Amino acid sequence: MNSEGELNFEEAFVTIDNENQQYLVRIPLKGKNFELLSGVTIVYDNDYTYESKVETIVYKNNNGQGILITWINDK
């Protein structure tokens, strides 16, 4: 994981994307000044094979502006 937050497994959930035949496992991040949208999404195909990981961090800077940082497959 690229951020300094902690994974909040208690709030994790799965979304089924029937159109793309994928399962999206969403694990929110907690800690620091992270906003609600911060978290990790792991994507599996319909055979439960890993496809990708997206990590998104959303927070406010000292000026009150929203900052968005995203890593896709750790890049």
N, C-alpha and C positions, 0 to 999 in steps of 0.2 A: 504494500500500500504506500502511496506517495505522500499522504497527508499525515499530520500529527494527531489526528483525532482517533477515537475509539469506535469500533463497530458496535452498533446497538442491535444485537441479535434478537432482543425481546420485541423489537418493533419491525423485524424483517417480514417480508411478504413476497408472494409469487404472483405474477401476472401471466396469463396465457394469451399469447398473440396468435390467434387462429389464422389470421390472414398470412402471416409469415411463417407459421408453424414453428413458433419459438416459445420458450419459457424464459421469463425474465425474473431473476431473483434479486430483489431490492433490499439492501441492508443500509439503513440510515447511519450517519455518523453523529457522534455526540462529542462535546468538548469544545474548548476555545470559544469562538464567537460564530460558530457555524449556524447557518440558517436551515430551515426545514428541508430544503431541496438537496442539501449535502448528503452524499452517500455513495455507495458502490452498487452497480448493477452488473450482474453476471448473466450472460446470455447462453442458453443451451438450445440445441435444435430439438426436433420432435423425437429423436432417439436418445435424448439426454446427453448428447455429446457437447462438450464445451466449445463455444464459438468465440466469445470475446468478453472483455471486462471494461467497464467504463466507470471511472471515479470522478465525481463532480464535487467541487467545494464551492460554496456560496457563502460570502460573509460581507460585512460592512467594514470599510476602512475608517480611519480616524476622521475623515471628512463626511462620513455618512453615506458615501457612495457604495453601491453594490459591486462586488468583485466576484467574477466567475472564473474558475480554473478547472479544466477538464483534461484527464489523461485517458487515452484509449489504448488498452493493452500495454499499460505502463509507459507510454510515449507521449 
